């Protein structure tokens, strides 16, 4: 059986955090390998079914829409362009040729990383000792992290 290489990263905040962010690098999939991508601030959002980038990022990379879809936001429903990009996450985790929507995001965020990416790996948040620890690994591990079972064992 071939050995599976897992790529992972972690980010620890010095206090409890309401936002989980990392840097990511976004590339136009048509760009040649010597072209530098855009480094962006990405917000990890388990409530988003699809990942998104801002119009400014799409314009900077001269991305051409391949489709339009309806996007349900917190306060509205709108039509958004769909573009295809490749992403390099922290620790060189590469997501190749993924469709993302182009829409306005909250101030200071250039990209939302949604469940279309999060479901490809294992995503964990821990908040012990007043600090938030966030980690992500691709591909997912066969053994699942089970906080329910851990709680039962700790309470015995």
GITAGI-V44107 format. One record per pair of residues at least 24 apart in sequence whose C-alpha atoms are under 7 Angstrom apart, sorted by the first residue. I is the first residue (numbers start at 1). GAP is how many residues later the second one is. Records with the same first field share a line. If there is no record, write none. Layout:
I = GAP + GAP
This chain:
6 = 131 + 132 + 133
7 = 86 + 130 + 131
8 = 83 + 128 + 129 + 130
9 = 81 + 82 + 126 + 127 + 128
10 = 124 + 125 + 126
11 = 122 + 123 + 124
12 = 120 + 121 + 122
13 = 118 + 119 + 120
14 = 117
15 = 115 + 116 + 117
16 = 111 + 114 + 115 + 116
17 = 115
19 = 24
20 = 24
23 = 66 + 67
24 = 63 + 64 + 65 + 66
25 = 62 + 63 + 64
26 = 59 + 60 + 61 + 62
27 = 58 + 59 + 60
28 = 33 + 35 + 57 + 58
29 = 55 + 56 + 57 + 68
40 = 70 + 71
41 = 68 + 69 + 70
42 = 67 + 68 + 69 + 70 + 71
43 = 66 + 68 + 69 + 70
44 = 68 + 69 + 70
45 = 67 + 68 + 69
46 = 68 + 69
48 = 66 + 67
49 = 65 + 66 + 67
50 = 50 + 64 + 65 + 66
51 = 49 + 50 + 61 + 62 + 63 + 65
52 = 48 + 49 + 50 + 51 + 59 + 60 + 61
53 = 47 + 48 + 49 + 50 + 57 + 58 + 59
54 = 48 + 49 + 50 + 51 + 56 + 57
55 = 47 + 48 + 49
57 = 53
